[in-house]
Amino acid sequence: MTTLFSNSAVDDDRRRELIFQGEIFVYSANAASAELIGFAREMIEDAFGGMDPELAQFEMPVEDFAALLADLKPRFIHHPQCKKLLPEVLQEIGISLEQTYFDVPRLRTSTSDSYLTSGISYAYHAHRDCWYSAPFNQVNWWMPIYPVTYDNVMAFHTQYFDKPVANGSARYDYANWQAVERPAAAQHIYSDTREQPKPEESIDLDTQLRVVPEPGGFMIFSGAHLHSTVPNTSGRTRFSIDFRTVNIDDVRAHRVAPNVDALCRGTTLRDFRRCTDLEPMPDELAKQYEIAKLAHAS
């Protein structure tokens, strides 16, 4: 059974240990996370001009909305201010910046009433990040930018944390995703034909856990958790930020959550940068994880 820890004072080593066992941590907004979502709001509201970003979907043709996001999201992801603010969020809850590596923070949207659910605003089916070549010591972070409700957040299907689910991860190759599939996201407006690992058996999605943080509050959980986008019926577009971290000591020691069903190829470890100086994850460590996955798949 998954336990939800709220504003826990546990140290980061113990927190990661618990996360790898399937526990979930939730924190209130702090000064750094408030600054990060404030910066995100500035970029979003500038992009939408005089429109309310949460309601703009009801005023714009879906093609124009998708084109706006196709411009906005990469600008946010690669903005140097994001790389400055994100480590400050980590530091405020006691994480060692020298030992911690992060990938770029991503701006996510979930539109209401099935307005745009593919491509640049993909509504994620039930999945584990580890089906997408994430390492099993990856820690996921998720925070809303504007207020969210029960009907526009994400759902955890915690009963599957240590239970295998038949899925399509054996057909997923991260190198191909980076080179071919990800750059084509904005082209998928009405449907999404990209190869993305999904459950390939009937599973219980009605049994679920939903968490509703305040703007700038955040959830921290294992990339091995099965989770999905809640169908948005709130009448407002949800804007959120997510990113991922790994601790290099965990990477070296192969301290991980259990792999119960992932058969994908490649690793995302080369995407991670050290908080202190943006140095990349050492390539020899990434190669270890690629070899381990090949051995597991065989």
Backbone bond lengths (Angstrom), bond angles and torsions (degrees), N, CA, C in turn:
res aa  C-N    CA-C-N  psi(-1)  N-CA   C-N-CA  omega(-1)  CA-C   N-CA-C  phi
1 M - - - 1.467 - - 1.524 109.32 -
2 T 1.332 116.61 131.44 1.457 121.29 179.67 1.523 110.59 -77.64
3 T 1.337 115.38 136.86 1.466 121.99 175.60 1.515 108.96 -104.89
4 L 1.331 116.51 139.88 1.449 122.84 176.94 1.519 108.56 -102.55
5 F 1.338 116.68 118.47 1.463 122.40 179.57 1.525 108.68 -100.11
6 S 1.331 118.08 125.27 1.460 122.50 -178.47 1.528 110.29 -108.19
7 N 1.345 116.01 121.39 1.473 122.37 178.35 1.530 111.97 48.89
8 S 1.313 115.28 42.78 1.458 120.65 -178.00 1.529 111.21 -68.95
9 A 1.323 115.64 141.43 1.464 121.44 177.28 1.522 112.18 -92.88
10 V 1.335 118.16 8.26 1.458 121.26 -179.94 1.528 109.81 -59.43
11 D 1.342 117.32 145.73 1.472 119.41 -179.08 1.525 110.27 -72.90
12 D 1.325 115.90 164.57 1.462 119.90 -170.13 1.524 113.05 -66.58
13 D 1.334 118.90 -35.82 1.466 119.72 178.49 1.526 110.50 -60.52
14 R 1.327 116.24 -45.70 1.460 119.98 178.87 1.529 110.90 -68.58
15 R 1.315 116.79 -38.06 1.468 119.94 178.87 1.524 110.76 -60.17
16 R 1.337 117.14 -46.28 1.468 119.00 179.92 1.526 110.70 -64.84
17 E 1.307 116.94 -39.04 1.465 120.40 177.38 1.530 110.15 -57.19
18 L 1.322 116.47 -44.53 1.464 120.55 179.63 1.529 111.71 -69.69
19 I 1.322 116.35 -37.78 1.468 120.08 177.41 1.521 110.39 -60.84
20 F 1.335 117.19 -40.55 1.467 120.18 179.25 1.525 111.84 -68.41
21 Q 1.329 117.10 -13.20 1.463 121.87 174.85 1.528 111.78 -95.82
22 G 1.338 116.43 1.46 1.454 120.60 175.75 1.513 115.83 102.71
23 E 1.332 118.37 2.81 1.455 119.93 179.84 1.532 110.22 -77.26
24 I 1.332 116.06 156.14 1.460 122.61 -176.91 1.526 108.64 -123.34
25 F 1.335 115.87 136.46 1.459 121.97 -179.67 1.534 109.75 -114.43
26 V 1.326 115.34 139.29 1.458 121.76 179.03 1.527 108.40 -128.03
27 Y 1.342 116.33 133.74 1.462 121.35 -179.11 1.522 110.41 -128.46
28 S 1.324 114.94 145.93 1.464 120.81 173.27 1.524 109.53 -69.85
29 A 1.319 115.45 161.72 1.465 120.06 176.61 1.524 110.36 -59.04
30 N 1.323 115.91 141.50 1.460 120.45 173.06 1.530 108.22 -120.14
31 A 1.310 117.00 179.27 1.464 120.23 -174.68 1.526 111.84 -59.39
32 A 1.329 116.63 -40.05 1.464 120.15 -177.76 1.523 111.64 -71.52
33 S 1.341 117.53 -42.36 1.461 119.21 -179.92 1.527 110.72 -68.48
34 A 1.341 117.25 -34.04 1.463 120.41 176.29 1.527 110.40 -64.03
35 E 1.333 116.48 -38.51 1.465 119.40 177.81 1.525 110.91 -67.56
36 L 1.340 117.11 -38.27 1.463 120.50 179.55 1.526 111.29 -64.48
37 I 1.341 117.40 -46.22 1.472 117.44 -179.53 1.529 110.70 -72.53
38 G 1.331 116.99 -27.87 1.460 118.96 174.73 1.515 111.35 -63.43
39 F 1.327 116.04 -42.10 1.461 120.34 176.75 1.527 110.52 -63.95
40 A 1.345 116.56 -42.89 1.462 120.51 178.36 1.523 111.10 -60.66
41 R 1.333 117.17 -42.30 1.465 120.27 179.18 1.525 111.29 -61.51
42 E 1.325 116.94 -40.34 1.463 120.01 178.69 1.526 110.49 -59.20
43 M 1.328 116.85 -46.15 1.459 120.40 -179.22 1.523 111.28 -65.56
44 I 1.342 115.98 -43.68 1.464 120.70 -178.70 1.522 110.70 -63.26
45 E 1.318 116.86 -49.69 1.464 120.83 -175.19 1.519 111.90 -68.39
46 D 1.327 116.70 -32.17 1.461 119.79 174.04 1.532 110.48 -65.76
47 A 1.332 116.91 -40.73 1.462 120.54 -178.81 1.530 112.02 -65.91
48 F 1.342 116.77 -35.43 1.462 120.39 -177.49 1.534 112.53 -88.68
49 G 1.319 117.70 1.96 1.452 120.32 177.81 1.515 110.83 62.98
50 G 1.324 117.19 -127.54 1.456 121.08 -177.82 1.516 114.44 -87.75
51 M 1.327 117.96 0.83 1.465 120.47 -178.48 1.522 111.50 -84.70
52 D 1.323 115.96 148.95 1.457 121.43 171.70 1.523 107.30 -71.03
53 P 1.340 119.44 116.52 1.471 119.96 -176.06 1.533 113.90 -57.23
54 E 1.336 116.55 -32.10 1.459 119.24 -178.63 1.526 112.85 -74.95
55 L 1.336 116.87 -17.04 1.467 120.81 -178.35 1.528 112.60 -117.05
56 A 1.322 117.11 -2.60 1.468 120.66 -174.77 1.522 112.46 -60.70
57 Q 1.322 117.54 -26.57 1.463 119.59 -178.86 1.525 111.92 -59.36
58 F 1.327 116.75 -24.54 1.459 120.37 -178.85 1.531 112.51 -85.55
59 E 1.321 116.90 -3.99 1.465 121.86 179.72 1.526 112.90 -114.53
60 M 1.331 117.86 -12.43 1.457 120.89 -171.64 1.523 111.79 -116.49
61 P 1.336 117.97 141.91 1.461 119.26 167.68 1.523 109.29 -59.15
62 V 1.314 116.63 143.73 1.464 119.91 -173.99 1.523 111.19 -60.35
63 E 1.336 117.70 -32.85 1.469 120.24 179.42 1.530 110.82 -64.25
64 D 1.332 117.02 -39.07 1.465 120.73 179.35 1.530 110.54 -69.68
65 F 1.317 116.28 -38.38 1.466 120.72 178.60 1.523 109.78 -62.88
66 A 1.334 116.45 -45.17 1.461 120.47 179.13 1.520 111.49 -63.13
67 A 1.322 117.11 -39.90 1.470 120.63 179.47 1.524 110.73 -65.54
68 L 1.347 117.00 -38.94 1.462 120.30 177.99 1.522 110.49 -61.98
69 L 1.328 116.61 -45.35 1.471 120.16 179.47 1.521 111.33 -65.67
70 A 1.334 116.46 -35.16 1.469 120.08 -179.91 1.523 111.60 -63.70
71 D 1.330 116.78 -26.43 1.463 121.14 175.37 1.526 111.52 -87.29
72 L 1.331 116.50 -42.72 1.463 121.44 -174.24 1.522 112.86 -68.75
73 K 1.313 116.88 -47.42 1.470 119.27 -171.49 1.527 113.15 -61.71
74 P 1.331 120.12 -47.43 1.479 117.88 177.62 1.523 113.04 -63.05
75 R 1.340 117.35 -34.25 1.468 119.12 178.90 1.527 110.82 -64.06
76 F 1.324 116.23 -39.15 1.468 119.27 176.72 1.530 110.76 -67.84
77 I 1.311 116.64 -48.79 1.457 121.60 -176.14 1.533 111.82 -54.88
78 H 1.308 116.76 -42.57 1.466 120.79 -171.78 1.530 113.14 -100.11
79 H 1.319 117.13 6.67 1.467 119.08 -178.80 1.525 109.59 -70.68
80 P 1.314 118.58 131.86 1.478 120.22 -178.88 1.524 113.47 -60.20
81 Q 1.324 117.94 -25.79 1.458 119.66 178.93 1.530 111.54 -65.00
82 C 1.319 116.96 -32.70 1.472 120.16 177.55 1.526 110.80 -64.85
83 K 1.317 116.12 -42.01 1.469 120.08 179.70 1.525 111.86 -67.96
84 K 1.322 116.19 -23.95 1.466 120.37 176.48 1.532 110.79 -79.16
85 L 1.330 116.72 -44.69 1.458 120.66 -172.96 1.525 113.08 -77.30
86 L 1.316 116.82 -34.06 1.460 119.39 -175.09 1.534 112.14 -59.83
87 P 1.330 120.62 -48.45 1.469 118.91 177.14 1.527 113.34 -58.83
88 E 1.328 116.70 -30.15 1.461 119.05 178.72 1.530 111.02 -66.74
89 V 1.335 117.39 -34.89 1.468 121.14 175.39 1.527 109.84 -61.43
90 L 1.322 115.68 -43.65 1.467 120.57 -179.65 1.526 111.03 -64.73
91 Q 1.321 115.03 -44.82 1.467 119.85 -175.74 1.533 111.20 -61.85
92 E 1.320 117.24 -33.24 1.466 120.40 -176.82 1.528 112.68 -66.27
93 I 1.337 117.87 -19.81 1.471 118.24 177.33 1.536 110.91 -112.08
94 G 1.335 116.21 25.22 1.451 120.67 168.34 1.509 116.53 82.98
95 I 1.317 117.63 27.36 1.467 121.03 179.81 1.528 109.92 -93.62
96 S 1.322 117.30 135.49 1.455 122.67 178.24 1.530 109.71 -72.14
97 L 1.325 116.73 116.35 1.456 120.03 -179.55 1.525 111.93 -71.65
98 E 1.312 116.88 -27.57 1.466 120.29 179.04 1.523 111.11 -68.78
99 Q 1.321 117.12 -33.89 1.465 121.25 -176.56 1.523 113.11 -93.38
100 T 1.326 117.48 -10.68 1.459 120.61 -170.54 1.520 111.56 -106.67
101 Y 1.320 115.04 136.44 1.466 123.75 177.82 1.529 108.06 -117.96
102 F 1.332 116.62 143.52 1.467 119.81 -178.54 1.523 109.86 -130.19
103 D 1.330 115.32 156.41 1.452 118.86 168.61 1.522 107.93 -99.79
104 V 1.311 117.59 171.38 1.467 120.60 -173.77 1.527 110.68 -64.22
105 P 1.328 117.30 141.49 1.467 119.23 175.92 1.524 110.30 -71.13
106 R 1.306 116.29 134.82 1.465 121.00 -176.91 1.527 110.15 -108.56
107 L 1.310 114.59 136.64 1.453 121.64 174.83 1.523 107.58 -87.72
108 R 1.335 116.84 121.13 1.468 121.64 -177.53 1.523 110.17 -113.59
109 T 1.312 115.28 150.08 1.458 121.09 175.03 1.516 109.57 -131.68
110 S 1.312 115.32 145.18 1.461 121.88 172.58 1.516 106.42 -133.29
111 T 1.332 116.78 106.64 1.460 120.03 -176.49 1.523 110.37 -81.11
112 S 1.318 115.01 157.83 1.463 121.08 -177.18 1.523 111.35 -86.87
113 D 1.317 115.19 154.48 1.467 123.15 170.06 1.530 112.99 56.97
114 S 1.345 115.93 35.97 1.476 122.48 174.57 1.535 112.88 59.79
115 Y 1.324 117.03 30.37 1.467 121.55 -179.67 1.524 111.38 -65.03
116 L 1.346 116.78 -49.03 1.467 122.10 177.82 1.520 106.87 -147.43
117 T 1.325 116.04 110.56 1.472 120.23 -175.33 1.516 112.76 -125.49
118 S 1.323 117.93 8.93 1.463 121.01 -178.98 1.518 109.84 -126.53
119 G 1.331 115.75 172.36 1.451 121.60 174.27 1.515 113.97 57.25
120 I 1.334 116.99 -117.61 1.462 123.22 -172.92 1.530 112.29 -68.34
121 S 1.338 117.58 -17.29 1.470 121.72 177.90 1.528 108.90 -129.17
122 Y 1.323 114.94 50.90 1.461 121.41 -173.14 1.529 111.39 -62.84
123 A 1.328 115.67 130.98 1.468 121.13 175.12 1.523 107.43 -92.23
124 Y 1.313 116.24 107.69 1.458 119.63 -170.44 1.521 112.17 -73.58
125 H 1.325 113.28 126.05 1.456 121.73 168.96 1.534 108.58 -65.52
126 A 1.334 116.43 174.06 1.467 119.75 176.33 1.527 109.22 -60.50
127 H 1.325 116.48 129.98 1.459 120.89 -177.60 1.519 109.65 -161.21
128 R 1.303 115.34 161.72 1.465 122.21 165.39 1.529 106.83 -106.80
129 D 1.319 117.90 140.98 1.462 118.97 174.17 1.523 110.74 -59.06
130 C 1.314 116.58 -28.88 1.459 120.75 -178.23 1.524 112.29 -69.93
131 W 1.330 118.58 -13.87 1.470 120.35 170.04 1.523 110.33 -72.46
132 Y 1.333 116.45 -17.00 1.463 123.37 -177.56 1.531 110.73 -105.20
133 S 1.308 117.18 28.62 1.469 124.32 174.55 1.519 114.67 75.29
134 A 1.327 118.23 15.14 1.460 120.21 173.87 1.524 109.85 -72.68
135 P 1.335 118.08 146.22 1.464 120.36 177.04 1.532 110.01 -70.68
136 F 1.306 117.11 153.20 1.457 121.00 -176.38 1.531 113.01 -79.31
137 N 1.337 116.93 1.79 1.465 119.52 169.75 1.529 110.88 -106.22
138 Q 1.306 116.16 18.00 1.468 120.63 177.10 1.528 110.06 -75.72
139 V 1.327 115.06 137.87 1.457 122.73 174.88 1.529 107.52 -111.27
140 N 1.324 116.24 126.82 1.466 122.17 -178.60 1.526 110.69 -97.13
141 W 1.324 115.67 142.41 1.464 123.32 178.13 1.528 108.59 -124.74
142 W 1.332 116.58 138.18 1.473 121.09 -179.48 1.516 108.94 -142.26
143 M 1.348 117.06 129.01 1.461 120.17 178.60 1.521 110.16 -141.47
144 P 1.338 117.95 137.41 1.465 121.05 176.17 1.524 111.07 -80.38
145 I 1.323 115.43 147.80 1.462 121.84 179.44 1.525 110.51 -91.99
146 Y 1.316 116.98 -39.73 1.460 123.65 174.55 1.533 107.42 -115.68
147 P 1.337 118.32 168.53 1.465 119.25 179.77 1.534 111.87 -57.22
148 V 1.309 115.40 138.79 1.462 121.60 177.83 1.519 109.33 -117.53
149 T 1.323 114.78 164.51 1.457 121.45 -179.75 1.523 109.29 -130.08
150 Y 1.309 115.19 173.95 1.464 121.18 -179.61 1.527 112.11 -55.88
151 D 1.340 116.46 -30.06 1.466 118.85 -173.67 1.527 113.96 -100.60
152 N 1.342 117.72 21.58 1.473 117.76 170.99 1.533 112.48 -147.75
153 V 1.322 116.94 26.43 1.466 119.89 178.20 1.533 110.17 -102.18
154 M 1.312 116.51 -141.59 1.462 121.69 177.10 1.516 108.41 -127.63
155 A 1.313 115.65 161.72 1.464 120.85 -177.66 1.526 109.46 -121.42
156 F 1.328 115.89 137.83 1.458 122.31 171.73 1.524 108.85 -99.67
157 H 1.312 115.48 136.16 1.466 121.41 176.13 1.533 106.04 -110.01
158 T 1.324 113.71 75.09 1.460 120.94 -165.76 1.518 113.83 -67.79
159 Q 1.333 117.53 -21.14 1.458 120.20 -178.91 1.526 111.93 -66.26
160 Y 1.348 116.33 -13.51 1.466 120.14 -179.08 1.522 112.76 -101.90
161 F 1.331 118.26 7.54 1.462 118.78 -177.00 1.531 111.17 -56.62
162 D 1.321 117.38 -43.51 1.475 120.21 -179.71 1.518 111.69 -115.52
163 K 1.337 116.06 22.01 1.464 121.08 -179.56 1.524 108.64 -120.56
164 P 1.333 118.54 124.18 1.471 119.84 -177.21 1.525 112.96 -67.21
165 V 1.328 114.14 148.13 1.459 122.89 176.07 1.527 106.88 -127.56
166 A 1.326 117.66 127.09 1.463 120.04 174.96 1.524 108.39 -59.47
167 N 1.328 117.04 131.47 1.467 120.35 -173.94 1.521 110.96 -152.92
168 G 1.330 115.59 172.05 1.459 120.98 -175.89 1.512 115.05 -94.80
169 S 1.325 118.54 19.94 1.468 119.96 -174.68 1.526 112.94 -64.42
170 A 1.319 118.74 -23.57 1.466 120.56 -179.77 1.531 111.53 -63.92
171 R 1.329 117.07 -18.95 1.473 120.71 179.84 1.529 112.01 -96.15
172 Y 1.333 116.79 2.51 1.467 120.14 -175.85 1.518 110.91 -97.38
173 D 1.320 115.81 127.98 1.465 122.77 177.80 1.527 107.68 -124.58
174 Y 1.320 116.84 117.12 1.460 119.95 -173.39 1.526 112.26 -63.86
175 A 1.304 117.87 -37.03 1.468 120.26 -179.75 1.531 110.17 -61.28
176 N 1.318 117.41 -41.80 1.465 120.95 178.29 1.526 111.03 -67.48
177 W 1.328 116.79 -38.22 1.456 120.14 178.57 1.531 110.58 -60.22
178 Q 1.333 116.42 -44.89 1.460 120.62 -178.95 1.526 112.02 -66.30
179 A 1.323 116.05 -40.40 1.457 120.18 -173.81 1.530 113.01 -80.75
180 V 1.334 117.24 -33.05 1.466 120.29 -169.64 1.527 113.01 -120.13
181 E 1.336 116.76 -52.41 1.460 120.29 -168.47 1.528 113.56 -77.92
182 R 1.336 118.17 -48.18 1.470 119.79 -177.12 1.528 112.27 -60.94
183 P 1.355 120.13 -43.87 1.467 118.72 -179.31 1.530 113.72 -62.95
184 A 1.333 117.32 -17.99 1.470 120.59 -177.26 1.515 113.15 -92.08
185 A 1.335 118.72 7.88 1.463 121.45 -172.43 1.527 112.53 -55.73
186 A 1.319 117.61 -45.03 1.470 120.29 -173.89 1.518 112.91 -67.98
187 Q 1.331 118.23 -15.01 1.456 121.43 179.06 1.525 112.43 -78.72
188 H 1.333 116.99 -15.37 1.465 121.19 -175.07 1.531 108.59 -98.21
189 I 1.336 115.61 88.98 1.459 120.84 -175.65 1.526 111.66 -96.71
190 Y 1.313 116.94 -45.03 1.474 120.65 -175.07 1.520 113.08 -99.30
191 S 1.307 117.18 -20.20 1.465 121.89 176.03 1.516 107.50 -157.28
192 D 1.331 116.17 166.99 1.468 120.11 -177.97 1.513 108.63 -131.44
193 T 1.331 116.06 109.68 1.461 121.13 -175.70 1.527 112.66 -98.03
194 R 1.324 117.50 4.88 1.460 119.62 -178.90 1.531 110.82 -67.72
195 E 1.321 116.24 146.59 1.466 121.40 178.98 1.529 109.32 -71.44
196 Q 1.330 115.86 109.62 1.455 121.52 178.84 1.528 107.87 -132.37
197 P 1.326 117.23 124.80 1.470 119.68 -176.21 1.522 112.39 -57.66
198 K 1.314 115.69 129.70 1.462 123.45 179.44 1.517 108.99 -130.66
199 P 1.337 118.00 161.05 1.468 119.66 170.75 1.527 110.13 -60.04
200 E 1.306 116.24 140.06 1.462 121.29 178.90 1.527 110.36 -120.31
201 E 1.303 115.33 30.42 1.456 122.69 171.17 1.526 107.19 -148.29
202 S 1.300 116.67 162.39 1.457 120.77 177.29 1.524 109.45 -72.14
203 I 1.337 116.56 126.71 1.460 120.33 179.60 1.528 109.79 -130.55
204 D 1.304 115.94 162.13 1.457 122.70 -178.44 1.523 109.62 -86.27
205 L 1.335 116.35 102.47 1.463 120.69 178.37 1.522 112.16 -97.21
206 D 1.333 116.50 -10.18 1.467 119.58 -179.66 1.526 111.78 -73.77
207 T 1.336 116.45 -29.75 1.460 120.15 174.56 1.526 106.91 -81.17
208 Q 1.321 116.24 109.41 1.459 118.91 -171.88 1.526 110.47 -153.75
209 L 1.328 113.72 161.52 1.462 122.33 176.13 1.520 108.08 -118.68
210 R 1.331 116.27 126.60 1.456 120.97 175.08 1.524 108.73 -116.99
211 V 1.314 116.13 136.67 1.461 122.53 177.99 1.523 107.77 -119.16
212 V 1.328 116.89 137.04 1.467 121.78 -176.49 1.535 108.41 -120.88
213 P 1.337 117.85 86.41 1.473 119.68 179.16 1.534 111.16 -75.11
214 E 1.314 115.64 160.34 1.459 120.78 171.99 1.529 108.71 -73.68
215 P 1.328 118.87 161.50 1.470 119.73 174.56 1.536 110.78 -54.47
216 G 1.315 115.99 128.10 1.458 121.05 -176.59 1.508 113.94 84.06
217 G 1.342 117.87 -14.69 1.457 119.86 168.51 1.519 108.51 -71.84
218 F 1.329 117.39 162.64 1.461 117.21 -175.02 1.519 112.20 -149.81
219 M 1.332 112.77 153.12 1.463 122.67 174.31 1.516 108.49 -107.10
220 I 1.325 116.13 144.73 1.463 122.52 176.32 1.520 107.20 -127.61
221 F 1.337 116.87 128.24 1.461 120.03 -175.30 1.523 110.37 -155.83
222 S 1.306 115.36 168.01 1.462 121.29 -177.97 1.527 111.28 -74.53
223 G 1.337 115.28 141.74 1.458 120.13 172.99 1.515 113.02 -66.60
224 A 1.335 116.90 -8.30 1.465 120.97 178.01 1.526 112.16 -87.79
225 H 1.335 118.07 -7.25 1.464 120.42 178.94 1.524 110.43 -69.70
226 L 1.325 117.14 138.23 1.453 121.42 171.08 1.531 107.40 -78.63
227 H 1.337 116.35 123.63 1.456 120.57 -178.24 1.518 109.75 -147.77
228 S 1.329 116.54 164.04 1.461 120.45 -175.39 1.517 110.06 -150.81
229 T 1.338 116.25 163.69 1.453 122.51 173.48 1.521 108.54 -80.41
230 V 1.316 117.55 128.30 1.457 121.54 175.43 1.525 108.86 -70.59
231 P 1.333 119.39 132.23 1.471 119.55 174.12 1.534 109.78 -54.64
232 N 1.312 116.45 121.92 1.461 121.64 -172.35 1.535 109.70 -81.09
233 T 1.319 116.10 111.37 1.464 121.87 176.44 1.525 110.66 -118.78
234 S 1.323 116.66 20.43 1.465 121.33 -172.70 1.524 113.99 -80.88
235 G 1.335 117.50 -15.93 1.457 120.36 -174.39 1.518 114.07 82.76
236 R 1.335 117.02 7.71 1.458 121.73 -179.99 1.528 109.03 -139.62
237 T 1.331 116.72 144.35 1.460 120.48 173.11 1.525 108.91 -72.95
238 R 1.314 115.90 131.58 1.469 120.27 177.37 1.528 109.11 -91.87
239 F 1.328 115.74 130.67 1.461 122.74 174.48 1.526 107.96 -113.69
240 S 1.324 116.30 131.48 1.464 120.17 -179.29 1.523 109.39 -146.24
241 I 1.320 114.26 166.21 1.467 122.21 176.06 1.516 107.51 -120.11
242 D 1.317 116.40 134.83 1.461 118.37 168.82 1.519 109.86 -134.72
243 F 1.313 114.68 152.54 1.461 121.24 175.87 1.513 108.20 -155.40
244 R 1.321 116.50 175.38 1.457 121.72 -173.99 1.521 109.86 -135.03
245 T 1.313 115.64 149.27 1.457 120.52 177.60 1.522 109.94 -133.26
246 V 1.332 114.78 156.29 1.460 121.64 168.47 1.527 107.75 -137.64
247 N 1.305 115.57 147.29 1.456 121.97 174.21 1.525 107.17 -96.43
248 I 1.333 117.19 127.67 1.463 119.20 -173.15 1.528 112.33 -64.79
249 D 1.322 117.93 -27.94 1.469 118.91 175.71 1.530 110.82 -65.37
250 D 1.339 117.09 -38.13 1.469 120.41 175.46 1.521 110.28 -64.44
251 V 1.332 116.08 -40.86 1.468 120.20 -179.34 1.523 109.99 -62.93
252 R 1.318 116.83 -46.37 1.468 120.48 -179.13 1.523 111.76 -64.04
253 A 1.340 115.96 -41.51 1.469 120.53 -175.65 1.524 112.89 -86.68
254 H 1.335 117.19 -2.81 1.470 122.45 -176.51 1.530 110.91 55.31
255 R 1.350 115.75 41.54 1.469 120.89 171.52 1.522 106.88 -81.63
256 V 1.317 115.96 116.95 1.465 119.68 -168.51 1.529 111.19 -144.35
257 A 1.323 114.72 162.14 1.457 121.60 165.49 1.529 107.91 -73.82
258 P 1.333 118.08 160.65 1.465 119.77 -178.45 1.530 112.55 -68.07
259 N 1.332 115.23 139.26 1.469 120.64 171.18 1.518 107.65 -96.35
260 V 1.315 116.70 106.30 1.461 119.44 -177.44 1.522 112.73 -100.75
261 D 1.376 117.54 -14.71 1.471 115.55 -173.31 1.528 115.20 -161.87
262 A 1.334 120.17 8.39 1.465 121.44 -176.00 1.520 110.78 -88.08
263 L 1.345 117.06 131.95 1.463 122.56 -178.67 1.537 111.31 -131.10
264 C 1.320 117.66 21.03 1.458 121.75 -176.43 1.527 111.35 -72.87
265 R 1.342 114.71 167.57 1.456 121.24 179.48 1.525 110.36 -110.35
266 G 1.337 115.28 149.22 1.454 121.09 178.29 1.514 111.70 88.36
267 T 1.334 115.32 179.32 1.458 121.57 177.71 1.519 109.25 -147.41
268 T 1.326 115.84 147.04 1.463 120.99 177.00 1.526 112.39 -86.93
269 L 1.315 118.63 0.74 1.470 120.76 -172.17 1.528 112.88 -57.85
270 R 1.319 117.82 -29.86 1.467 119.28 -179.20 1.534 111.97 -69.25
271 D 1.323 118.01 -12.12 1.461 121.48 178.66 1.525 112.50 -80.19
272 F 1.332 116.91 -13.53 1.467 120.79 -172.38 1.529 110.72 -87.33
273 R 1.349 114.51 141.49 1.461 122.31 179.80 1.525 110.04 -125.03
274 R 1.331 116.23 143.54 1.463 120.38 -179.57 1.521 110.25 -68.37
275 C 1.324 115.67 137.72 1.467 120.86 -175.62 1.525 113.13 -60.38
276 T 1.307 117.00 -35.00 1.461 119.93 -172.65 1.520 113.56 -75.45
277 D 1.323 117.88 -35.91 1.466 119.42 -172.55 1.529 113.99 -142.47
278 L 1.330 117.45 6.92 1.470 123.91 178.46 1.535 113.22 63.56
279 E 1.331 116.72 21.18 1.458 119.73 173.79 1.531 109.10 -67.88
280 P 1.347 118.19 141.25 1.464 119.75 -178.88 1.524 112.71 -72.94
281 M 1.312 114.65 159.30 1.466 120.68 172.69 1.531 108.58 -56.25
282 P 1.350 118.74 133.09 1.469 119.80 178.66 1.529 111.63 -54.21
283 D 1.313 115.78 132.03 1.464 120.13 -173.82 1.518 112.00 -63.35
284 E 1.347 116.87 -31.26 1.469 117.74 -178.61 1.529 111.21 -64.09
285 L 1.340 117.24 -29.25 1.463 119.74 177.33 1.523 110.66 -73.10
286 A 1.325 116.48 -41.31 1.465 119.57 176.70 1.526 110.91 -60.08
287 K 1.330 116.72 -40.80 1.461 120.11 179.82 1.527 111.31 -63.37
288 Q 1.339 117.01 -36.68 1.468 119.79 177.18 1.524 111.19 -58.37
289 Y 1.316 116.28 -40.76 1.465 120.30 -177.71 1.522 111.21 -73.40
290 E 1.325 117.82 -33.08 1.466 119.81 175.15 1.520 110.71 -65.31
291 I 1.322 116.94 -42.37 1.474 120.73 179.08 1.516 110.34 -65.51
292 A 1.350 117.14 -41.45 1.456 120.41 179.87 1.522 111.21 -62.79
293 K 1.339 117.15 -38.28 1.455 119.65 179.39 1.514 111.69 -68.25
294 L 1.320 116.21 -38.96 1.470 119.15 177.89 1.529 110.48 -62.29
295 A 1.342 115.81 -40.30 1.468 119.55 179.09 1.524 110.57 -66.22
296 H 1.344 117.25 -39.23 1.456 120.76 -179.58 1.522 110.43 -66.67
297 A 1.359 116.14 -40.31 1.465 120.52 -177.91 1.520 111.94 -67.57
298 S 1.320 116.30 -30.78 1.473 119.08 -178.39 1.519 111.77 -80.64
